[in-house]
Amino acid sequence: MVDWNLAVATATRLVRPGPEVSRAEAAAVVAELRRHALEAEEHVRAFTGMRSSSLAQAVATPVLVVDRPGWVRANVAGFRTVVQPLVEKLQARRANSATAGVFGAVGEKATGIEVGALLAFLATKVLGQYETFAPAEPSLEAPDSPAALFDKPRLGPDGPGPGRLLLVAPNIVHVERELDVDPSDFRLWVCLHEETHRTQFTAVPWLRDHIQSEVQSFLSETDVDPGALLDRLREAAGSLGGLPGVGGREGASSSSLLEIVQSPAQREILGRLTAVMSLLEGHADVVMDGVGPAVVPTVAEIREKFQQRRDRGANRLDLLLRRLLGMDAKLRQYQDGAVFVRGVVEQVGMEGFNRVWTSPNTLPTKEEIHDPAAWVARVAR
């Protein structure tokens, strides 16, 4: 389905270089991020009251400091793991086609280039990421040289592993310079957010399997009929005129391309996944700001400037790509989830909020994310 090696090569060739730093400066950034990641772990646990279900599980989810090509490699490895059921479904369908051999090879190359171009764009945007579907160990290749600064994730596939946390050093440096904030404070602030995600998955044993089950259900509902997909793509193309500021009109459909090509069953699954992701992202934002005043002296300044950067957006092309990829919906997840978490904590405290981690049945619904009192009435009381 995808030539993954070509995707990595394409992304590595297209991705913009990071900010200019000396080798000594780069080494210092990497070392500080590793220290902050360790420090953030205890801060997050103390603030949330969440503990890893076992020491072995916490140790098994490593922290990797990567550059932009390293982020690409890590995500390709994750993609290969998570989309395998869909690949098998498409391969079974292709086996019945007389032209499968010719078009299969061409399609794999074309899709590899497309995926690579997409990853090159995204590799400049991500500060950190908890990789839920990371491949199993060994997750790292030997460095290119003994003096290599960054971790180098393997491409796999090795089957699903326990997860890992990625910190993208060039992007962190780029944003801290753009915001003109204290570098050390900003790096710890980012680590607090990402460490919250690692704590969520190591302290809640069922969470990863639940999300993986939902994702696999979503993929199993994928309609591989070309005619049906073409109809949805036509609908998607017609909706692009509704993008405000890109030749469109205010108030038009706000659906992304990815949403439009989904089936009704997939939209229902996506609604549940959106609620979970809003919870996880909002919880991480609340924790990073809640811990902040005690350990990040300039947290108020960082949050204000960072939020202004989010709200400011980007140029028209960037806005179009964000809309198509659903990245604007990702930003709403931070905002909606943070409002939900703060609303629940105000009513029942952190201990009452932590009942959200009891089982899949205690997770908020898509409607409850916008109505914390409804979740409190259903679960916390």
Long-range contacts (C-beta under 8 A, 24 or more apart in sequence): 1-83, 1-86, 1-87, 1-90, 1-91, 1-107, 1-108, 1-111, 2-79, 2-108, 2-111, 2-112, 2-115, 3-108, 3-109, 3-111, 3-112, 4-76, 4-79, 4-80, 4-112, 4-115, 4-155, 5-112, 5-155, 6-108, 6-109, 6-112, 6-113, 6-116, 7-76, 7-111, 7-112, 7-113, 7-115, 7-116, 7-119, 8-69, 8-72, 8-73, 8-76, 8-116, 8-155, 9-116, 10-112, 10-113, 10-115, 10-116, 10-117, 10-120, 11-69, 11-72, 11-115, 11-116, 11-117, 11-119, 11-120, 11-123, 12-69, 12-72, 12-116, 12-120, 13-116, 13-120, 14-116, 14-117, 14-120, 15-68, 15-69, 15-72, 15-119, 15-120, 15-123, 15-124, 16-68, 16-120, 16-124, 17-170, 18-67, 18-68, 18-169, 18-170, 18-171, 18-173, 18-174, 19-170, 19-173, 19-174, 19-177, 21-173, 23-149, 26-149, 26-169, 27-149, 29-169, 29-172, 29-173, 29-187, 30-65, 30-149, 30-150, 30-169, 32-184, 32-187, 33-65, 33-167, 33-169, 33-172, 33-187, 33-191, 34-63, 34-65, 36-187, 36-188, 36-191, 37-63, 37-165, 37-167, 37-191, 37-194, 37-195, 38-63, 39-188, 39-191, 39-295, 40-188, 40-191, 40-192, 40-194, 40-195, 41-195, 41-198, 41-199, 43-192, 43-195, 43-291, 43-294, 43-295, 44-192, 44-195, 44-196, 44-199, 44-287, 44-291, 45-199, 47-287, 47-290, 47-291, 47-350, 48-196, 48-199, 48-287, 48-350, 48-354, 49-350, 49-351, 49-354, 50-199, 50-200, 50-203, 50-204, 50-354, 50-357, 51-203, 52-199, 52-202, 52-203, 53-202, 53-203, 53-204, 53-205, 57-162, 57-202, 57-205, 58-202, 60-137, 60-161, 60-162, 61-162, 61-163, 61-164, 61-165, 61-198, 61-201, 61-202, 62-139, 62-164, 62-165, 63-164, 63-165, 63-167, 63-198, 64-139, 64-140, 64-151, 64-153, 64-164, 64-165, 64-166, 64-167, 65-150, 65-151, 65-167, 65-169, 66-150, 66-151, 66-152, 66-153, 66-166, 66-167, 66-168, 66-169, 67-149, 67-150, 67-168, 67-169, 67-170, 68-123, 68-124, 68-168, 68-170, 68-171, 69-123, 70-150, 70-151, 70-152, 70-153, 70-166, 70-168, 71-123, 71-126, 71-129, 71-166, 71-168, 72-116, 72-119, 72-120, 72-123, 73-152, 73-153, 73-154, 73-155, 74-131, 74-134, 74-153, 74-164, 74-166, 75-119, 75-122, 75-129, 75-131, 76-115, 76-119, 76-155, 77-134, 77-135, 77-139, 77-153, 77-154, 77-155, 77-156, 77-157, 78-131, 78-132, 78-133, 78-134, 78-135, 79-115, 80-135, 80-155, 80-156, 80-157, 81-133, 81-134, 81-135, 81-156, 81-157, 81-159, 81-160, 82-133, 82-212, 82-215, 82-219, 83-219, 84-157, 85-216, 85-219, 85-220, 86-219, 86-220, 86-222, 89-220, 89-222, 89-224, 90-224, 93-224, 118-325, 121-321, 122-325, 123-168, 124-171, 124-174, 125-171, 125-327, 126-166, 126-168, 126-171, 127-167, 127-168, 127-171, 127-172, 127-175, 127-190, 127-194, 128-165, 128-166, 128-167, 128-168, 128-172, 128-190, 128-191, 128-193, 128-194, 129-165, 129-166, 129-168, 129-194, 130-163, 130-164, 130-165, 130-166, 130-194, 130-197, 130-198, 130-200, 130-201, 131-163, 131-164, 131-165, 131-166, 132-163, 132-201, 132-208, 132-211, 132-212, 133-160, 133-163, 133-212, 133-215, 134-160, 134-161, 134-162, 134-163, 134-164, 135-159, 135-160, 135-161, 136-160, 136-161, 136-162, 137-161, 139-164, 160-212, 162-208, 163-198, 163-201, 163-208, 165-194, 165-195, 165-197, 165-198, 166-194, 167-191, 167-194, 175-306, 175-309, 178-309, 179-302, 179-305, 179-306, 179-309, 180-305, 181-298, 181-301, 181-302, 181-305, 182-297, 182-298, 182-302, 185-296, 185-297, 185-298, 185-299, 185-302, 186-302, 188-295, 188-296, 189-288, 189-292, 189-296, 189-299, 189-302, 190-288, 192-287, 192-288, 192-291, 192-292, 192-296, 193-284, 193-285, 193-287, 193-288, 194-284, 196-283, 196-284, 196-287, 196-288, 197-280, 197-284, 200-280, 200-283, 200-284, 200-357, 203-357, 204-357, 206-359, 206-360, 207-357, 210-276, 210-360, 211-273, 211-276, 214-269, 214-272, 214-273, 214-276, 215-273, 217-269, 218-266, 218-269, 218-270, 218-273, 221-263, 221-265, 221-266, 221-269, 222-263, 222-266, 223-263, 229-261, 232-260, 232-261, 232-262, 233-261, 235-260, 236-260, 236-261, 240-320, 243-319, 243-320, 243-323, 245-316, 245-319, 246-316, 246-319, 246-320, 246-323, 254-328, 256-323, 256-324, 256-325, 256-326, 256-328, 256-329, 257-323, 257-324, 257-325, 257-326, 258-324, 258-325, 258-326, 259-326, 271-366, 272-365, 272-366, 274-329, 274-333, 274-366, 275-363, 275-364, 275-365, 275-366, 275-368, 275-369, 276-363, 277-333, 277-337, 278-332, 278-333, 278-336, 278-337, 278-340, 278-364, 278-369, 279-337, 279-340, 279-341, 279-356, 279-363, 279-364, 279-369, 280-337, 281-330, 281-333, 281-334, 281-337, 281-338, 282-333, 282-334, 282-335, 282-336, 282-337, 282-338, 282-339, 282-340, 282-341, 283-337, 283-341, 285-334, 285-337, 285-338, 286-338, 286-341, 286-342, 286-345, 310-334, 336-369, 336-370, 337-369, 339-370, 339-372, 340-364, 340-368, 340-369, 340-370, 340-372, 340-375, 343-372, 343-373, 344-372, 344-375, 344-376, 344-380, 347-372, 347-373, 347-376, 347-380, 348-376, 348-380, 348-381, 352-376, 352-380, 353-380, 355-379, 355-380
